[in-house]
Amino acid sequence: MASRPEIELVLQEPSTRWTLRLPRSADDLIVTSFDPQSVSDDLPTLLSVERVNAALSALGVTLHDEAELGRLARIINTRFLVVPQERWMAERLPIRVSRPPDRAAVRAIGAIQDVRAPVIVSATRISAARRDTLDRHEAESELTDRITTAVNTNPVMWSRLFPLVSKYLGRTVLDALVGQLIGVPLADVVRATVTGALRRV
C-alpha cells in the first residue's frame, strides 16, 4: 500500500518573524477511517483539526485565533476529505500560530492537551460503536471518566484559570468534538467536574 503524501505545516507567528516547518504524513493528521454511515459528516473534520492542534501543542504553540481555526477546517475539507485518497497531493500549509505569552498560558495549554489526548484516542472506538448501544455507552462513559480524571488532577487551576483556558479552547474544536462523541459539550463536563471536585476540597 502506497504511503500517504506529506503535509508540511509551515508555522508562522504574525507578530514576529518566527517560522517553523513541521513535516507530517497525511495519515498522522487526516482522519478518513470512519464508516461514513455511522458518523456525522463533520466528525472527520473535527478530529483531523484536533490532530493538527495536538501537533502544535507538542511544540508549545496554538492556532493564532478562531479565524485560523476556521481556515484550517476548510483546508482539511477541500484539499483532503472531499478528495479521493489516491488523488491526495503533497501539501504545504501555512498556519498562523501564537506562542504563549506567560507561564499561566503555558499551563492552560497543557491542561487542554491533557483533555485532548483521551478525546482523540476515544473517538475511533465511540464512532465504531455507534451501531452497538451497549459498547457505545461504555465508550462514552470511559471518555467522560478520562476527561474528569484529567481535570481532577488540578481542579483549582481549572477553576481559577478557566477564563484563560476558555480563550485557548476557542482555538480548538474540542467542545464540538466532545459534544458529538458523548452528547455533552466539553465545557459542561469541565464545569460539572470542577464544581464537584471543589466541593470535596
ABEGO torsion letter per residue (X at the ends): XBBBBBBBBBBBBAABABBBBBBBBAAAABBAABBAAABBAAAAAAAAAAAAAAAAAAAGBBBABAAAAAAAAAAAAAAAAABBAAABBBBBBBBBBBBBABAAAAAAAAAAAAAAAAAAAAAAAAAAAAABAAAAAAAAAAAAAAAAAAAAABAAAAAAAAAAAAAAAAABAAAAAAAAAAGBBAAAAAAAAAAAAAAAX
